[in-house]
């Protein structure tokens, strides 16, 4: 499913367009990714969020 709502990371404006109508920057999808218990990459995302280096 493609999300239609988008958010400008610079000024926080919500829009349906790919570019912000106010500042012209590229918008992002504000929705979090879906949760899956079989997620193979959760360890990597948590380490990136905490700012630690991975021990592989």
PDB file of N, H, CA, C and O in Angstrom:
ATOM      1  N   UNK A   1       0.840  -1.176   0.000  1.00  0.00           N
ATOM      2  CA  UNK A   1       0.000   0.000   0.000  1.00  0.00           C
ATOM      3  C   UNK A   1       0.883   1.235   0.000  1.00  0.00           C
ATOM      4  O   UNK A   1       1.839   1.327   0.770  1.00  0.00           O
ATOM      5  N   UNK A   2       0.566   2.161  -0.846  1.00  0.00           N
ATOM      6  H   UNK A   2      -0.211   2.087  -1.472  1.00  0.00           H
ATOM      7  CA  UNK A   2       1.327   3.397  -0.908  1.00  0.00           C
ATOM      8  C   UNK A   2       0.611   4.456  -0.076  1.00  0.00           C
ATOM      9  O   UNK A   2      -0.577   4.717  -0.264  1.00  0.00           O
ATOM     10  N   UNK A   3       1.350   5.053   0.836  1.00  0.00           N
ATOM     11  H   UNK A   3       2.315   4.841   0.988  1.00  0.00           H
ATOM     12  CA  UNK A   3       0.781   6.100   1.664  1.00  0.00           C
ATOM     13  C   UNK A   3       0.721   7.384   0.873  1.00  0.00           C
ATOM     14  O   UNK A   3       1.651   7.698   0.131  1.00  0.00           O
ATOM     15  N   UNK A   4      -0.350   8.126   1.016  1.00  0.00           N
ATOM     16  H   UNK A   4      -1.106   7.871   1.619  1.00  0.00           H
ATOM     17  CA  UNK A   4      -0.508   9.376   0.288  1.00  0.00           C
ATOM     18  C   UNK A   4      -0.049  10.576   1.094  1.00  0.00           C
ATOM     19  O   UNK A   4       0.463  11.541   0.527  1.00  0.00           O
ATOM     20  N   UNK A   5      -0.223  10.533   2.414  1.00  0.00           N
ATOM     21  H   UNK A   5      -0.639   9.750   2.875  1.00  0.00           H
ATOM     22  CA  UNK A   5       0.158  11.657   3.248  1.00  0.00           C
ATOM     23  C   UNK A   5       1.671  11.734   3.358  1.00  0.00           C
ATOM     24  O   UNK A   5       2.332  10.720   3.584  1.00  0.00           O
ATOM     25  N   UNK A   6       2.223  12.930   3.199  1.00  0.00           N
ATOM     26  H   UNK A   6       1.686  13.754   3.015  1.00  0.00           H
ATOM     27  CA  UNK A   6       3.665  13.136   3.269  1.00  0.00           C
ATOM     28  C   UNK A   6       3.945  14.339   4.157  1.00  0.00           C
ATOM     29  O   UNK A   6       3.076  15.186   4.360  1.00  0.00           O
ATOM     30  N   UNK A   7       5.181  14.411   4.693  1.00  0.00           N
ATOM     31  H   UNK A   7       5.887  13.722   4.528  1.00  0.00           H
ATOM     32  CA  UNK A   7       5.552  15.486   5.605  1.00  0.00           C
ATOM     33  C   UNK A   7       6.893  16.076   5.198  1.00  0.00           C
ATOM     34  O   UNK A   7       7.817  15.358   4.815  1.00  0.00           O
ATOM     35  N   UNK A   8       6.979  17.383   5.286  1.00  0.00           N
ATOM     36  H   UNK A   8       6.228  17.966   5.597  1.00  0.00           H
ATOM     37  CA  UNK A   8       8.234  18.075   4.989  1.00  0.00           C
ATOM     38  C   UNK A   8       9.132  17.988   6.226  1.00  0.00           C
ATOM     39  O   UNK A   8       8.706  18.374   7.314  1.00  0.00           O
ATOM     40  N   UNK A   9      10.369  17.488   6.084  1.00  0.00           N
ATOM     41  H   UNK A   9      10.715  17.174   5.200  1.00  0.00           H
ATOM     42  CA  UNK A   9      11.259  17.386   7.249  1.00  0.00           C
ATOM     43  C   UNK A   9      11.790  18.739   7.718  1.00  0.00           C
ATOM     44  O   UNK A   9      12.268  18.850   8.847  1.00  0.00           O
ATOM     45  N   UNK A  10      11.716  19.754   6.886  1.00  0.00           N
ATOM     46  H   UNK A  10      11.327  19.664   5.969  1.00  0.00           H
ATOM     47  CA  UNK A  10      12.278  21.059   7.233  1.00  0.00           C
ATOM     48  C   UNK A  10      11.294  21.906   8.036  1.00  0.00           C
ATOM     49  O   UNK A  10      11.628  22.392   9.117  1.00  0.00           O
ATOM     50  N   UNK A  11      10.075  22.085   7.505  1.00  0.00           N
ATOM     51  H   UNK A  11       9.804  21.691   6.627  1.00  0.00           H
ATOM     52  CA  UNK A  11       9.120  22.950   8.197  1.00  0.00           C
ATOM     53  C   UNK A  11       7.936  22.206   8.816  1.00  0.00           C
ATOM     54  O   UNK A  11       7.097  22.836   9.460  1.00  0.00           O
ATOM     55  N   UNK A  12       7.843  20.886   8.639  1.00  0.00           N
ATOM     56  H   UNK A  12       8.525  20.375   8.116  1.00  0.00           H
ATOM     57  CA  UNK A  12       6.803  20.099   9.282  1.00  0.00           C
ATOM     58  C   UNK A  12       5.435  20.180   8.633  1.00  0.00           C
ATOM     59  O   UNK A  12       4.440  19.788   9.241  1.00  0.00           O
ATOM     60  N   UNK A  13       5.368  20.681   7.412  1.00  0.00           N
ATOM     61  H   UNK A  13       6.177  21.000   6.918  1.00  0.00           H
ATOM     62  CA  UNK A  13       4.102  20.807   6.702  1.00  0.00           C
ATOM     63  C   UNK A  13       3.667  19.457   6.158  1.00  0.00           C
ATOM     64  O   UNK A  13       4.474  18.723   5.589  1.00  0.00           O
ATOM     65  N   UNK A  14       2.381  19.128   6.333  1.00  0.00           N
ATOM     66  H   UNK A  14       1.725  19.725   6.795  1.00  0.00           H
ATOM     67  CA  UNK A  14       1.811  17.912   5.759  1.00  0.00           C
ATOM     68  C   UNK A  14       1.208  18.238   4.410  1.00  0.00           C
ATOM     69  O   UNK A  14       0.559  19.270   4.244  1.00  0.00           O
ATOM     70  N   UNK A  15       1.426  17.342   3.433  1.00  0.00           N
ATOM     71  H   UNK A  15       1.954  16.503   3.568  1.00  0.00           H
ATOM     72  CA  UNK A  15       0.928  17.554   2.087  1.00  0.00           C
ATOM     73  C   UNK A  15       0.706  16.215   1.408  1.00  0.00           C
ATOM     74  O   UNK A  15       1.075  15.172   1.948  1.00  0.00           O
ATOM     75  N   UNK A  16       0.112  16.238   0.239  1.00  0.00           N
ATOM     76  H   UNK A  16      -0.188  17.085  -0.200  1.00  0.00           H
ATOM     77  CA  UNK A  16      -0.063  15.035  -0.568  1.00  0.00           C
ATOM     78  C   UNK A  16       0.925  14.994  -1.727  1.00  0.00           C
ATOM     79  O   UNK A  16       0.923  14.040  -2.504  1.00  0.00           O
ATOM     80  N   UNK A  17       1.757  16.002  -1.852  1.00  0.00           N
ATOM     81  H   UNK A  17       1.759  16.777  -1.220  1.00  0.00           H
ATOM     82  CA  UNK A  17       2.699  16.115  -2.965  1.00  0.00           C
ATOM     83  C   UNK A  17       4.074  15.571  -2.587  1.00  0.00           C
ATOM     84  O   UNK A  17       4.384  15.410  -1.407  1.00  0.00           O
ATOM     85  N   UNK A  18       4.894  15.289  -3.596  1.00  0.00           N
ATOM     86  H   UNK A  18       4.643  15.420  -4.555  1.00  0.00           H
ATOM     87  CA  UNK A  18       6.250  14.777  -3.358  1.00  0.00           C
ATOM     88  C   UNK A  18       7.217  15.867  -2.918  1.00  0.00           C
ATOM     89  O   UNK A  18       8.249  15.575  -2.314  1.00  0.00           O
ATOM     90  N   UNK A  19       6.892  17.108  -3.212  1.00  0.00           N
ATOM     91  H   UNK A  19       6.053  17.345  -3.703  1.00  0.00           H
ATOM     92  CA  UNK A  19       7.714  18.247  -2.808  1.00  0.00           C
ATOM     93  C   UNK A  19       6.876  19.193  -1.967  1.00  0.00           C
ATOM     94  O   UNK A  19       5.680  19.353  -2.208  1.00  0.00           O
ATOM     95  N   UNK A  20       7.498  19.816  -0.987  1.00  0.00           N
ATOM     96  H   UNK A  20       8.470  19.686  -0.791  1.00  0.00           H
ATOM     97  CA  UNK A  20       6.805  20.737  -0.088  1.00  0.00           C
ATOM     98  C   UNK A  20       6.345  21.966  -0.867  1.00  0.00           C
ATOM     99  O   UNK A  20       7.144  22.567  -1.584  1.00  0.00           O
ATOM    100  N   UNK A  21       5.065  22.357  -0.740  1.00  0.00           N
ATOM    101  H   UNK A  21       4.415  21.869  -0.157  1.00  0.00           H
ATOM    102  CA  UNK A  21       4.589  23.536  -1.460  1.00  0.00           C
ATOM    103  C   UNK A  21       5.134  24.842  -0.892  1.00  0.00           C
ATOM    104  O   UNK A  21       5.087  25.869  -1.570  1.00  0.00           O
ATOM    105  N   UNK A  22       5.651  24.826   0.337  1.00  0.00           N
ATOM    106  H   UNK A  22       5.689  23.992   0.888  1.00  0.00           H
ATOM    107  CA  UNK A  22       6.153  26.057   0.954  1.00  0.00           C
ATOM    108  C   UNK A  22       7.638  26.271   0.664  1.00  0.00           C
ATOM    109  O   UNK A  22       8.031  27.329   0.173  1.00  0.00           O
ATOM    110  N   UNK A  23       8.465  25.259   0.971  1.00  0.00           N
ATOM    111  H   UNK A  23       8.146  24.399   1.370  1.00  0.00           H
ATOM    112  CA  UNK A  23       9.915  25.443   0.815  1.00  0.00           C
ATOM    113  C   UNK A  23      10.493  24.704  -0.384  1.00  0.00           C
ATOM    114  O   UNK A  23      11.624  24.981  -0.783  1.00  0.00           O
ATOM    115  N   UNK A  24       9.740  23.763  -0.975  1.00  0.00           N
ATOM    116  H   UNK A  24       8.821  23.539  -0.651  1.00  0.00           H
ATOM    117  CA  UNK A  24      10.204  23.073  -2.170  1.00  0.00           C
ATOM    118  C   UNK A  24      11.088  21.865  -1.915  1.00  0.00           C
ATOM    119  O   UNK A  24      11.571  21.251  -2.867  1.00  0.00           O
ATOM    120  N   UNK A  25      11.314  21.508  -0.653  1.00  0.00           N
ATOM    121  H   UNK A  25      10.922  22.007   0.120  1.00  0.00           H
ATOM    122  CA  UNK A  25      12.171  20.353  -0.369  1.00  0.00           C
ATOM    123  C   UNK A  25      11.403  19.049  -0.561  1.00  0.00           C
ATOM    124  O   UNK A  25      10.174  19.055  -0.631  1.00  0.00           O
ATOM    125  N   UNK A  26      12.116  17.944  -0.645  1.00  0.00           N
ATOM    126  H   UNK A  26      13.115  17.939  -0.588  1.00  0.00           H
ATOM    127  CA  UNK A  26      11.498  16.635  -0.834  1.00  0.00           C
ATOM    128  C   UNK A  26      10.813  16.204   0.456  1.00  0.00           C
ATOM    129  O   UNK A  26      11.376  16.357   1.540  1.00  0.00           O
ATOM    130  N   UNK A  27       9.606  15.668   0.347  1.00  0.00           N
ATOM    131  H   UNK A  27       9.149  15.543  -0.534  1.00  0.00           H
ATOM    132  CA  UNK A  27       8.848  15.237   1.516  1.00  0.00           C
ATOM    133  C   UNK A  27       9.134  13.776   1.827  1.00  0.00           C
ATOM    134  O   UNK A  27       9.639  13.036   0.982  1.00  0.00           O
ATOM    135  N   UNK A  28       8.802  13.362   3.065  1.00  0.00           N
ATOM    136  H   UNK A  28       8.393  13.963   3.751  1.00  0.00           H
ATOM    137  CA  UNK A  28       9.003  11.992   3.502  1.00  0.00           C
ATOM    138  C   UNK A  28       7.671  11.406   3.959  1.00  0.00           C
ATOM    139  O   UNK A  28       6.717  12.145   4.201  1.00  0.00           O
ATOM    140  N   UNK A  29       7.603  10.088   4.078  1.00  0.00           N
ATOM    141  H   UNK A  29       8.378   9.487   3.882  1.00  0.00           H
ATOM    142  CA  UNK A  29       6.415   9.425   4.583  1.00  0.00           C
ATOM    143  C   UNK A  29       6.507   9.430   6.113  1.00  0.00           C
ATOM    144  O   UNK A  29       7.481   8.913   6.660  1.00  0.00           O
ATOM    145  N   UNK A  30       5.521  10.000   6.818  1.00  0.00           N
ATOM    146  H   UNK A  30       4.730  10.420   6.373  1.00  0.00           H
ATOM    147  CA  UNK A  30       5.626  10.104   8.272  1.00  0.00           C
ATOM    148  C   UNK A  30       5.209   8.854   9.034  1.00  0.00           C
ATOM    149  O   UNK A  30       5.314   8.824  10.260  1.00  0.00           O
ATOM    150  N   UNK A  31       4.739   7.823   8.339  1.00  0.00           N
ATOM    151  H   UNK A  31       4.654   7.848   7.343  1.00  0.00           H
ATOM    152  CA  UNK A  31       4.263   6.618   8.995  1.00  0.00           C
ATOM    153  C   UNK A  31       5.423   5.684   9.336  1.00  0.00           C
ATOM    154  O   UNK A  31       6.358   5.559   8.546  1.00  0.00           O
ATOM    155  N   UNK A  32       5.380   5.026  10.498  1.00  0.00           N
ATOM    156  H   UNK A  32       4.620   5.128  11.140  1.00  0.00           H
ATOM    157  CA  UNK A  32       6.431   4.066  10.840  1.00  0.00           C
ATOM    158  C   UNK A  32       6.279   2.794  10.014  1.00  0.00           C
ATOM    159  O   UNK A  32       5.185   2.520   9.520  1.00  0.00           O
ATOM    160  N   UNK A  33       7.342   2.010   9.850  1.00  0.00           N
ATOM    161  H   UNK A  33       8.230   2.233  10.251  1.00  0.00           H
ATOM    162  CA  UNK A  33       7.213   0.756   9.108  1.00  0.00           C
ATOM    163  C   UNK A  33       6.340  -0.227   9.866  1.00  0.00           C
ATOM    164  O   UNK A  33       6.211  -0.139  11.087  1.00  0.00           O
ATOM    165  N   UNK A  34       5.741  -1.160   9.146  1.00  0.00           N
ATOM    166  H   UNK A  34       5.846  -1.231   8.154  1.00  0.00           H
ATOM    167  CA  UNK A  34       4.890  -2.161   9.772  1.00  0.00           C
ATOM    168  C   UNK A  34       5.734  -3.108  10.620  1.00  0.00           C
ATOM    169  O   UNK A  34       6.880  -3.409  10.288  1.00  0.00           O
ATOM    170  N   UNK A  35       5.145  -3.570  11.720  1.00  0.00           N
ATOM    171  H   UNK A  35       4.214  -3.325  11.990  1.00  0.00           H
ATOM    172  CA  UNK A  35       5.837  -4.494  12.611  1.00  0.00           C
ATOM    173  C   UNK A  35       5.642  -5.922  12.124  1.00  0.00           C
ATOM    174  O   UNK A  35       4.548  -6.302  11.708  1.00  0.00           O
ATOM    175  N   UNK A  36       6.703  -6.704  12.178  1.00  0.00           N
ATOM    176  H   UNK A  36       7.592  -6.395  12.516  1.00  0.00           H
ATOM    177  CA  UNK A  36       6.634  -8.109  11.828  1.00  0.00           C
ATOM    178  C   UNK A  36       7.473  -8.904  12.827  1.00  0.00           C
ATOM    179  O   UNK A  36       8.631  -8.556  13.060  1.00  0.00           O
ATOM    180  N   UNK A  37       6.923  -9.958  13.420  1.00  0.00           N
ATOM    181  H   UNK A  37       5.983 -10.241  13.231  1.00  0.00           H
ATOM    182  CA  UNK A  37       7.721 -10.761  14.358  1.00  0.00           C
ATOM    183  C   UNK A  37       8.871 -11.490  13.687  1.00  0.00           C
ATOM    184  O   UNK A  37       9.829 -11.873  14.359  1.00  0.00           O
ATOM    185  N   UNK A  38       8.799 -11.690  12.386  1.00  0.00           N
ATOM    186  H   UNK A  38       8.021 -11.380  11.841  1.00  0.00           H
ATOM    187  CA  UNK A  38       9.881 -12.365  11.664  1.00  0.00           C
ATOM    188  C   UNK A  38      10.890 -11.381  11.078  1.00  0.00           C
ATOM    189  O   UNK A  38      11.635 -11.735  10.165  1.00  0.00           O
ATOM    190  N   UNK A  39      10.923 -10.163  11.587  1.00  0.00           N
ATOM    191  H   UNK A  39      10.318  -9.876  12.329  1.00  0.00           H
ATOM    192  CA  UNK A  39      11.821  -9.138  11.064  1.00  0.00           C
ATOM    193  C   UNK A  39      13.272  -9.538  11.313  1.00  0.00           C
ATOM    194  O   UNK A  39      13.686  -9.718  12.458  1.00  0.00           O
ATOM    195  N   UNK A  40      14.038  -9.674  10.234  1.00  0.00           N
ATOM    196  H   UNK A  40      13.701  -9.527   9.304  1.00  0.00           H
ATOM    197  CA  UNK A  40      15.426 -10.106  10.328  1.00  0.00           C
ATOM    198  C   UNK A  40      16.374  -8.942  10.631  1.00  0.00           C
ATOM    199  O   UNK A  40      17.514  -9.168  11.034  1.00  0.00           O
ATOM    200  N   UNK A  41      15.919  -7.711  10.442  1.00  0.00           N
ATOM    201  H   UNK A  41      14.992  -7.528  10.114  1.00  0.00           H
ATOM    202  CA  UNK A  41      16.800  -6.560  10.550  1.00  0.00           C
ATOM    203  C   UNK A  41      16.512  -5.682  11.759  1.00  0.00           C
ATOM    204  O   UNK A  41      17.047  -4.578  11.853  1.00  0.00           O
ATOM    205  N   UNK A  42      15.675  -6.149  12.689  1.00  0.00           N
ATOM    206  H   UNK A  42      15.241  -7.046  12.612  1.00  0.00           H
ATOM    207  CA  UNK A  42      15.336  -5.349  13.856  1.00  0.00           C
ATOM    208  C   UNK A  42      16.572  -5.037  14.699  1.00  0.00           C
ATOM    209  O   UNK A  42      16.677  -3.945  15.258  1.00  0.00           O
ATOM    210  N   UNK A  43      17.493  -5.967  14.796  1.00  0.00           N
ATOM    211  H   UNK A  43      17.408  -6.854  14.342  1.00  0.00           H
ATOM    212  CA  UNK A  43      18.716  -5.759  15.575  1.00  0.00           C
ATOM    213  C   UNK A  43      19.524  -4.584  15.012  1.00  0.00           C
ATOM    214  O   UNK A  43      20.047  -3.766  15.769  1.00  0.00           O
ATOM    215  N   UNK A  44      19.619  -4.507  13.699  1.00  0.00           N
ATOM    216  H   UNK A  44      19.194  -5.172  13.084  1.00  0.00           H
ATOM    217  CA  UNK A  44      20.389  -3.442  13.066  1.00  0.00           C
ATOM    218  C   UNK A  44      19.724  -2.074  13.238  1.00  0.00           C
ATOM    219  O   UNK A  44      20.408  -1.078  13.474  1.00  0.00           O
ATOM    220  N   UNK A  45      18.397  -2.023  13.120  1.00  0.00           N
ATOM    221  H   UNK A  45      17.841  -2.832  12.928  1.00  0.00           H
ATOM    222  CA  UNK A  45      17.696  -0.756  13.293  1.00  0.00           C
ATOM    223  C   UNK A  45      17.791  -0.250  14.728  1.00  0.00           C
ATOM    224  O   UNK A  45      17.956   0.948  14.956  1.00  0.00           O
ATOM    225  N   UNK A  46      17.688  -1.162  15.696  1.00  0.00           N
ATOM    226  H   UNK A  46      17.554  -2.136  15.511  1.00  0.00           H
ATOM    227  CA  UNK A  46      17.802  -0.745  17.089  1.00  0.00           C
ATOM    228  C   UNK A  46      19.201  -0.238  17.396  1.00  0.00           C
ATOM    229  O   UNK A  46      19.355   0.747  18.118  1.00  0.00           O
ATOM    230  N   UNK A  47      20.207  -0.883  16.868  1.00  0.00           N
ATOM    231  H   UNK A  47      20.082  -1.683  16.281  1.00  0.00           H
ATOM    232  CA  UNK A  47      21.582  -0.429  17.098  1.00  0.00           C
ATOM    233  C   UNK A  47      21.825   0.932  16.450  1.00  0.00           C
ATOM    234  O   UNK A  47      22.518   1.775  17.020  1.00  0.00           O
ATOM    235  N   UNK A  48      21.262   1.149  15.264  1.00  0.00           N
ATOM    236  H   UNK A  48      20.699   0.464  14.801  1.00  0.00           H
ATOM    237  CA  UNK A  48      21.417   2.452  14.626  1.00  0.00           C
ATOM    238  C   UNK A  48      20.697   3.535  15.421  1.00  0.00           C
ATOM    239  O   UNK A  48      21.196   4.652  15.549  1.00  0.00           O
ATOM    240  N   UNK A  49      19.533   3.204  15.949  1.00  0.00           N
ATOM    241  H   UNK A  49      19.127   2.296  15.844  1.00  0.00           H
ATOM    242  CA  UNK A  49      18.761   4.170  16.727  1.00  0.00           C
ATOM    243  C   UNK A  49      19.481   4.536  18.015  1.00  0.00           C
ATOM    244  O   UNK A  49      19.451   5.691  18.439  1.00  0.00           O
ATOM    245  N   UNK A  50      20.133   3.550  18.645  1.00  0.00           N
ATOM    246  H   UNK A  50      20.157   2.612  18.301  1.00  0.00           H
ATOM    247  CA  UNK A  50      20.864   3.803  19.887  1.00  0.00           C
ATOM    248  C   UNK A  50      22.218   4.458  19.637  1.00  0.00           C
ATOM    249  O   UNK A  50      22.812   5.020  20.557  1.00  0.00           O
ATOM    250  N   UNK A  51      22.709   4.391  18.404  1.00  0.00           N
ATOM    251  H   UNK A  51      22.227   3.935  17.657  1.00  0.00           H
ATOM    252  CA  UNK A  51      23.978   5.000  18.074  1.00  0.00           C
ATOM    253  C   UNK A  51      25.184   4.163  18.432  1.00  0.00           C
ATOM    254  O   UNK A  51      26.283   4.693  18.597  1.00  0.00           O
ATOM    255  N   UNK A  52      24.994   2.865  18.554  1.00  0.00           N
ATOM    256  H   UNK A  52      24.101   2.434  18.420  1.00  0.00           H
ATOM    257  CA  UNK A  52      26.105   1.971  18.880  1.00  0.00           C
ATOM    258  C   UNK A  52      26.623   1.292  17.621  1.00  0.00           C
ATOM    259  O   UNK A  52      25.935   1.222  16.603  1.00  0.00           O
ATOM    260  N   UNK A  53      27.850   0.796  17.714  1.00  0.00           N
ATOM    261  H   UNK A  53      28.409   0.853  18.541  1.00  0.00           H
ATOM    262  CA  UNK A  53      28.405   0.036  16.606  1.00  0.00           C
ATOM    263  C   UNK A  53      27.970  -1.413  16.717  1.00  0.00           C
ATOM    264  O   UNK A  53      27.812  -1.944  17.816  1.00  0.00           O
ATOM    265  N   UNK A  54      27.779  -2.047  15.569  1.00  0.00           N
ATOM    266  H   UNK A  54      27.907  -1.616  14.676  1.00  0.00           H
ATOM    267  CA  UNK A  54      27.331  -3.432  15.544  1.00  0.00           C
ATOM    268  C   UNK A  54      28.502  -4.369  15.728  1.00  0.00           C
ATOM    269  O   UNK A  54      29.588  -4.126  15.202  1.00  0.00           O
ATOM    270  N   UNK A  55      28.289  -5.432  16.467  1.00  0.00           N
ATOM    271  H   UNK A  55      27.407  -5.629  16.895  1.00  0.00           H
ATOM    272  CA  UNK A  55      29.287  -6.480  16.630  1.00  0.00           C
ATOM    273  C   UNK A  55      28.837  -7.671  15.814  1.00  0.00           C
ATOM    274  O   UNK A  55      28.029  -8.478  16.273  1.00  0.00           O
ATOM    275  N   UNK A  56      29.357  -7.782  14.608  1.00  0.00           N
ATOM    276  H   UNK A  56      30.014  -7.126  14.235  1.00  0.00           H
ATOM    277  CA  UNK A  56      28.930  -8.876  13.724  1.00  0.00           C
ATOM    278  C   UNK A  56      29.861 -10.055  13.832  1.00  0.00           C
ATOM    279  O   UNK A  56      29.657 -11.066  13.161  1.00  0.00           O
TER     280      UNK A  56
END
